[in-house]
Amino acid sequence: MADFGGHDLEGFRAEVKDWLEANFPKSLAHDAAAQLAKLQARPESEDALKWRRALGAKGWGTPTWPAKYGGGGLSREQARVLAEEMGKIGARNPIGGMGVSMFGPTLLEYGSEELKHEHFPGIVSGDVWWCQGYSEPGAGSDLASLQTRAEDKGDHFLVNGSKIWTSGAQYADRCYCLVRTDTSKKHEGISFLLIDMKAPGVEVRPILLINGTSPFCETFFTDVKVPKSQLFGPLNGGWTIAKRLLQHERDGIGASLGAGNIGGAVSVPTVIEAAKANVGLDDSGRLADPDLRRRITEHLMENRAFQLTVRRQQDDARAGNGPSNLAAAMKYAGAKIAQERNELVLEGLGHQGLGWSGEGFSEGELAAVRSMLRSKANSIEGGSSEINLNVVSKRVLGLPDPKS
């Protein structure tokens, strides 16, 4: 690719247009819900696989990551041009997940060159899916009390224990996992291991949620051998890395929740669409229910302010050293906004928002019900709202710990 150095963005834009014209399958264009379903299907369709491999080989699935690790090596301005041109033709980026949003940025910052060159090819191509081994049945809000053990066996660690709420574990190839390597200390006895999910002794059990899906799992480790080469960071030094990764997680989750990302392949009606279709309009063309109209207006104003704040925070993060503890505030706000949106959609749908199945409901109406039920976890996953408020209190505002 030509080196535009940020000075010839229009030349870069022309290159992007030509490349997209040659590589993006037209069958995947514009219909966001249908395209998402095709991109997430396993096995992938022929066109979805072609698109992912082309984007991954170009490095544009992770556009601003260093080219030496397989990323695009683009500037922020060039990445924005790429996003604009993909948006114009209705192209989605199929390369993502926890490897891109959480583990990858942390690997860039803390990983050895050996681990970077080993794991980045699978991440930037989308060939390797990652999951997160953090929470345990007895270690949720107090994550540092985790008990999954990794015993030193010379050339490898032997891992025994279990994790819970492991998102996407049933599909994952690898797991970045917190384990206890020193039982005499709490935070200082935790290490960060990279575990092969196909290794003998790994068992995954999906958890059925109230909305009928199983995005989370129980994960069990029984005498799982992990090579010493897969220790990420120093021995007993995993807690620092874990906290940094959580900042990336909260940053990503908060932004996606506020944007209305429900993780489904069927489009859910917007708040306004639901209310107009079922509540109706008055003689002035306004929603006939003034109280609902007021609450929807307040919600849209709050969400707009949130989106602008997310954009500013992301610009600050790119210009500095990545997300900060303010990500906890954004995660809290994003979860609150997402739950409010889902509740307002169902209220707007009226009795059409009470369906679970049957011919009397559209796919969008049924998806809205499941989205509302799924959103109940938004204030728990990625750090509960209570934990995030504590982070804001202590690490952002500098308030004293009430326990001291």
C-alpha positions as CSV (number, residue, x, y, z in Angstrom):
1,M,0.0,0.0,0.0
2,A,1.2,3.5,-0.7
3,D,2.4,5.5,2.2
4,F,0.1,8.5,2.4
5,G,1.4,9.7,5.7
6,G,-1.9,11.3,6.5
7,H,-1.4,14.0,3.9
8,D,-3.2,12.5,0.8
9,L,-6.4,11.1,2.4
10,E,-8.2,11.5,-0.9
11,G,-5.6,9.3,-2.6
12,F,-6.1,6.8,0.2
13,R,-9.9,7.0,-0.2
14,A,-9.5,6.1,-3.9
15,E,-7.4,3.1,-3.0
16,V,-10.0,2.0,-0.5
17,K,-12.8,2.3,-3.0
18,D,-10.9,0.3,-5.6
19,W,-10.0,-2.4,-3.1
20,L,-13.6,-2.7,-1.7
21,E,-14.9,-2.9,-5.2
22,A,-12.6,-5.8,-6.0
23,N,-13.0,-7.7,-2.7
24,F,-16.3,-7.1,-1.0
25,P,-19.0,-9.6,-2.0
26,K,-22.1,-7.7,-3.1
27,S,-24.3,-10.4,-1.5
28,L,-23.3,-9.1,2.0
29,A,-24.2,-5.5,1.3
30,H,-26.5,-3.2,3.2
31,D,-28.9,-5.5,5.1
32,A,-27.1,-5.2,8.4
33,A,-29.1,-7.9,10.2
34,A,-28.8,-10.4,7.3
35,Q,-25.2,-9.7,6.9
36,L,-24.5,-10.2,10.6
37,A,-26.3,-13.5,10.5
38,K,-24.1,-14.6,7.5
39,L,-20.9,-13.4,9.1
40,Q,-21.6,-15.1,12.4
41,A,-22.8,-18.4,10.9
42,R,-20.7,-21.5,11.4
43,P,-19.6,-22.8,9.1
44,E,-19.3,-19.5,7.2
45,S,-20.9,-19.0,3.8
46,E,-18.5,-18.9,0.9
47,D,-18.9,-15.1,0.5
48,A,-18.5,-14.5,4.3
49,L,-15.3,-16.5,4.3
50,K,-14.0,-14.8,1.2
51,W,-14.6,-11.4,2.8
52,R,-13.1,-12.2,6.1
53,R,-10.0,-13.6,4.6
54,A,-9.5,-10.7,2.2
55,L,-10.0,-8.1,5.0
56,G,-7.7,-10.1,7.4
57,A,-4.9,-10.4,4.8
58,K,-5.1,-6.7,4.1
59,G,-4.9,-6.0,7.9
60,W,-7.9,-3.8,7.7
61,G,-10.0,-5.8,10.1
62,T,-7.7,-4.3,12.8
63,P,-6.8,-1.1,10.8
64,T,-4.7,0.8,13.3
65,W,-2.7,-2.1,14.7
66,P,1.0,-2.3,13.7
67,A,1.6,-3.8,10.3
68,K,4.4,-5.9,11.7
69,Y,1.8,-7.9,13.7
70,G,-0.6,-8.2,10.8
71,G,-2.6,-5.0,11.4
72,G,-3.3,-2.3,8.9
73,G,-0.8,0.2,10.2
74,L,-3.2,3.0,9.4
75,S,-3.4,6.4,11.0
76,R,-6.6,7.4,12.8
77,E,-7.6,9.6,9.8
78,Q,-7.0,6.7,7.4
79,A,-9.0,4.3,9.6
80,R,-11.9,6.8,9.6
81,V,-11.8,7.0,5.8
82,L,-11.9,3.2,5.6
83,A,-14.9,3.1,8.0
84,E,-16.7,5.8,5.9
85,E,-16.2,3.9,2.6
86,M,-17.2,0.6,4.1
87,G,-20.3,2.3,5.5
88,K,-21.2,3.7,2.1
89,I,-21.5,0.2,0.5
90,G,-23.0,-1.5,3.6
91,A,-19.9,-3.5,4.5
92,R,-19.4,-4.8,8.1
93,N,-16.1,-5.7,9.6
94,P,-16.3,-9.5,10.3
95,I,-13.1,-9.6,12.4
96,G,-13.8,-8.8,16.0
97,G,-14.7,-10.5,19.3
98,M,-12.6,-10.6,22.4
99,G,-9.4,-11.2,20.6
100,V,-9.7,-7.8,18.9
101,S,-11.6,-5.8,21.6
102,M,-9.9,-7.0,24.8
103,F,-7.0,-9.4,24.5
104,G,-5.3,-7.9,21.4
105,P,-4.9,-4.4,22.8
106,T,-3.6,-5.8,26.1
107,L,-1.2,-8.1,24.2
108,L,0.1,-5.1,22.3
109,E,0.9,-3.4,25.6
110,Y,2.2,-6.2,27.8
111,G,3.0,-9.2,25.6
112,S,6.5,-10.5,24.7
113,E,7.5,-10.5,21.1
114,E,7.2,-14.2,21.1
115,L,3.6,-14.2,22.2
116,K,2.7,-11.3,19.8
117,H,4.1,-13.1,16.8
118,E,2.4,-16.4,17.9
119,H,-1.1,-15.1,18.6
120,F,-1.6,-12.0,16.5
121,P,-1.9,-13.8,13.1
122,G,-5.0,-15.7,14.3
123,I,-6.5,-12.6,15.8
124,V,-6.1,-10.3,12.8
125,S,-7.3,-12.9,10.4
126,G,-10.4,-13.9,12.5
127,D,-9.3,-17.5,12.4
128,V,-8.8,-17.8,16.2
129,W,-11.7,-17.0,18.6
130,W,-10.9,-16.1,22.2
131,C,-12.8,-16.3,25.4
132,Q,-12.2,-14.9,28.9
133,G,-11.5,-17.0,32.0
134,Y,-12.1,-14.6,34.8
135,S,-15.2,-15.1,37.0
136,E,-15.6,-18.2,39.1
137,P,-18.6,-19.5,41.1
138,G,-17.0,-18.1,44.3
139,A,-15.2,-15.2,42.7
140,G,-17.5,-12.7,41.0
141,S,-17.4,-9.2,42.3
142,D,-14.3,-10.1,44.4
143,L,-12.4,-11.5,41.4
144,A,-9.1,-11.6,43.2
145,S,-10.4,-14.4,45.4
146,L,-10.3,-16.8,42.5
147,Q,-9.2,-20.4,43.2
148,T,-8.5,-22.0,39.9
149,R,-5.0,-23.4,40.4
150,A,-2.0,-23.6,38.1
151,E,0.8,-25.8,39.6
152,D,4.3,-25.6,38.3
153,K,5.3,-29.0,36.8
154,G,8.7,-28.0,35.3
155,D,8.1,-27.3,31.7
156,H,4.3,-26.7,32.0
157,F,1.6,-25.7,34.4
158,L,-1.2,-28.1,35.5
159,V,-4.5,-26.2,35.7
160,N,-7.4,-27.4,37.8
161,G,-10.6,-25.4,38.6
162,S,-13.6,-23.8,37.0
163,K,-14.8,-20.6,35.5
164,I,-18.3,-19.3,35.0
165,W,-20.1,-16.8,32.6
166,T,-17.4,-17.6,30.0
167,S,-18.8,-15.8,27.0
168,G,-18.6,-17.8,23.8
169,A,-16.5,-20.6,25.3
170,Q,-18.4,-23.2,23.3
171,Y,-16.9,-21.6,20.1
172,A,-13.6,-20.4,21.4
173,D,-10.2,-21.8,20.3
174,R,-8.2,-20.1,23.1
175,C,-8.8,-18.7,26.5
176,Y,-7.0,-15.9,28.3
177,C,-7.3,-17.0,31.9
178,L,-6.5,-15.9,35.4
179,V,-5.1,-18.6,37.7
180,R,-3.7,-18.8,41.1
181,T,0.0,-19.6,41.2
182,D,0.6,-18.6,44.9
183,T,-1.9,-19.4,47.6
184,S,-0.1,-17.3,50.2
185,K,-1.0,-14.0,48.6
186,K,-4.3,-12.7,47.1
187,H,-3.7,-10.2,44.3
188,E,0.0,-11.0,44.1
189,G,-0.6,-14.7,43.7
190,I,-2.4,-14.5,40.4
191,S,-0.9,-15.2,37.0
192,F,-2.3,-14.8,33.4
193,L,-2.2,-18.0,31.3
194,L,-3.2,-18.5,27.6
195,I,-5.0,-21.9,27.4
196,D,-5.8,-24.0,24.4
197,M,-9.6,-24.7,24.6
198,K,-9.1,-27.9,22.6
199,A,-6.5,-29.3,25.2
200,P,-7.4,-32.5,27.0
201,G,-9.2,-31.8,30.3
202,V,-11.2,-28.7,29.1
203,E,-14.9,-29.1,29.3
204,V,-17.5,-26.4,28.4
205,R,-21.2,-26.4,29.4
206,P,-23.4,-23.7,27.9
207,I,-25.8,-21.9,30.3
208,L,-29.4,-21.4,29.0
209,L,-30.5,-17.8,29.7
210,I,-34.0,-16.5,30.2
211,N,-34.1,-15.2,26.6
212,G,-33.6,-18.6,25.2
213,T,-29.9,-18.2,24.2
214,S,-26.7,-19.5,25.6
215,P,-24.0,-16.9,25.2
216,F,-22.4,-17.8,28.5
217,C,-20.8,-21.0,29.7
218,E,-19.4,-22.9,32.6
219,T,-15.8,-24.0,31.9
220,F,-14.0,-26.7,33.7
221,F,-10.3,-27.5,33.8
222,T,-9.1,-30.9,34.9
223,D,-5.4,-31.5,34.8
224,V,-5.0,-29.3,31.8
225,K,-1.4,-29.0,30.7
226,V,-0.4,-25.4,29.7
227,P,3.2,-24.9,28.3
228,K,5.3,-22.4,30.3
229,S,5.6,-20.4,27.0
230,Q,1.9,-19.4,27.4
231,L,2.5,-17.4,30.6
232,F,1.4,-13.9,29.7
233,G,3.4,-11.4,31.8
234,P,5.4,-12.2,34.9
235,L,4.6,-15.1,37.3
236,N,2.2,-13.9,40.0
237,G,2.0,-10.6,38.1
238,G,-1.3,-11.3,36.3
239,W,-3.5,-8.9,38.3
240,T,-2.0,-5.8,36.7
241,I,-2.6,-7.2,33.2
242,A,-6.1,-8.3,34.2
243,K,-7.1,-4.8,35.4
244,R,-5.8,-3.3,32.2
245,L,-7.8,-5.7,30.1
246,L,-10.9,-4.9,32.1
247,Q,-10.6,-1.3,31.0
248,H,-10.6,-2.4,27.4
249,E,-13.6,-4.6,28.1
250,R,-15.6,-1.9,29.8
251,D,-14.8,0.6,27.2
252,G,-15.9,-1.7,24.4
253,I,-19.1,-2.9,26.1
254,G,-20.2,0.6,27.2
255,A,-19.9,2.0,23.6
256,S,-21.7,-1.0,22.0
257,L,-24.5,-0.9,24.6
258,G,-25.2,2.8,24.1
259,A,-25.2,2.3,20.4
260,G,-27.9,-0.3,20.6
261,N,-25.9,-3.4,19.9
262,I,-28.0,-6.3,21.0
263,G,-25.9,-9.0,19.4
264,G,-28.8,-10.5,17.4
265,A,-29.3,-11.1,13.7
266,V,-32.9,-9.8,13.6
267,S,-33.5,-6.1,13.6
268,V,-35.4,-4.9,16.7
269,P,-37.7,-1.9,16.2
270,T,-36.3,1.4,17.4
271,V,-38.1,3.2,20.3
272,I,-39.7,5.6,17.9
273,E,-40.8,3.0,15.4
274,A,-42.4,0.9,18.2
275,A,-44.2,3.8,19.7
276,K,-45.5,5.2,16.4
277,A,-46.8,1.9,15.2
278,N,-48.7,0.9,18.3
279,V,-49.4,4.1,20.4
280,G,-50.3,6.3,17.4
281,L,-50.0,10.0,16.7
282,D,-52.2,12.9,17.8
283,D,-53.6,15.6,15.5
284,S,-50.3,17.4,15.6
285,G,-48.3,14.4,14.5
286,R,-46.8,13.7,17.9
287,L,-47.0,10.5,19.9
288,A,-50.5,10.3,21.4
289,D,-49.2,9.4,24.9
290,P,-47.5,12.6,26.3
291,D,-45.9,10.8,29.2
292,L,-44.3,8.2,26.9
293,R,-43.3,11.0,24.5
294,R,-41.5,12.8,27.3
295,R,-39.6,9.7,28.5
296,I,-38.6,8.8,25.0
297,T,-37.3,12.3,24.4
298,E,-35.3,12.2,27.6
299,H,-33.9,8.8,26.6
300,L,-32.9,10.0,23.1
301,M,-31.2,13.1,24.6
302,E,-29.3,11.1,27.1
303,N,-28.2,8.6,24.5
304,R,-27.1,11.3,22.2
305,A,-25.0,12.9,24.9
306,F,-23.6,9.5,25.7
307,Q,-22.6,8.8,22.1
308,L,-20.8,12.2,21.9
309,T,-19.0,11.4,25.1
310,V,-18.0,8.0,23.8
311,R,-16.6,9.5,20.7
312,R,-14.6,12.1,22.7
313,Q,-13.3,9.4,25.0
314,Q,-12.2,7.2,22.1
315,D,-10.3,10.1,20.5
316,D,-8.6,10.8,23.9
317,A,-7.7,7.1,24.2
318,R,-6.2,6.9,20.8
319,A,-4.2,10.1,21.4
320,G,-3.0,8.8,24.8
321,N,-2.4,5.4,26.2
322,G,-5.8,3.7,25.6
323,P,-8.8,3.6,27.9
324,S,-8.6,4.8,31.4
325,N,-10.7,4.2,34.6
326,L,-13.3,6.4,33.0
327,A,-14.3,3.3,31.0
328,A,-16.1,2.2,34.2
329,A,-18.3,5.3,34.1
330,M,-19.1,4.6,30.4
331,K,-19.9,1.0,31.0
332,Y,-22.3,2.0,33.8
333,A,-24.0,4.6,31.6
334,G,-24.1,2.3,28.6
335,A,-25.8,-0.5,30.6
336,K,-28.4,1.9,32.0
337,I,-29.2,3.4,28.6
338,A,-29.5,0.0,27.0
339,Q,-31.9,-1.3,29.6
340,E,-34.0,1.9,29.4
341,R,-34.1,1.6,25.6
342,N,-35.3,-2.1,25.7
343,E,-38.0,-1.3,28.3
344,L,-39.3,1.7,26.2
345,V,-39.4,-0.5,23.0
346,L,-41.6,-3.0,24.8
347,E,-43.8,-0.3,26.3
348,G,-44.2,1.2,22.8
349,L,-45.1,-2.2,21.3
350,G,-47.9,-2.7,23.8
351,H,-49.4,-6.2,23.7
352,Q,-47.2,-6.9,20.7
353,G,-44.3,-6.8,23.1
354,L,-45.6,-9.7,25.1
355,G,-44.9,-12.5,22.6
356,W,-42.5,-15.4,22.8
357,S,-43.6,-17.3,19.7
358,G,-46.5,-17.6,17.3
359,E,-47.8,-16.2,14.1
360,G,-49.3,-13.2,15.8
361,F,-45.9,-11.6,16.2
362,S,-43.3,-10.4,13.7
363,E,-39.6,-11.4,14.0
364,G,-38.7,-7.9,15.1
365,E,-41.3,-8.0,17.9
366,L,-40.1,-11.4,19.2
367,A,-36.5,-10.2,19.0
368,A,-37.5,-7.1,21.0
369,V,-38.7,-9.4,23.8
370,R,-35.6,-11.4,23.8
371,S,-33.4,-8.3,23.7
372,M,-35.1,-6.9,26.7
373,L,-34.6,-10.1,28.7
374,R,-31.0,-10.3,27.5
375,S,-30.4,-6.6,28.6
376,K,-30.9,-7.6,32.2
377,A,-27.3,-8.9,32.2
378,N,-25.9,-5.6,30.9
379,S,-25.5,-4.2,34.4
380,I,-23.7,-7.4,35.5
381,E,-21.4,-8.5,32.7
382,G,-18.1,-6.7,32.3
383,G,-18.2,-5.6,35.9
384,S,-21.5,-5.0,37.7
385,S,-22.9,-1.5,37.9
386,E,-22.1,-1.5,41.6
387,I,-18.4,-2.4,41.0
388,N,-18.1,0.2,38.2
389,L,-19.5,2.9,40.5
390,N,-16.9,1.9,43.1
391,V,-14.2,2.2,40.5
392,V,-15.4,5.7,39.6
393,S,-15.6,6.7,43.2
394,K,-12.1,5.5,44.2
395,R,-10.0,5.8,41.0
396,V,-11.6,8.7,39.2
397,L,-13.1,10.9,41.8
398,G,-10.6,10.0,44.5
399,L,-13.2,9.6,47.2
400,P,-12.2,7.9,50.4
401,D,-12.9,4.2,50.9
402,P,-15.9,4.0,53.4
403,K,-14.4,0.9,54.9
404,S,-11.2,2.8,56.0
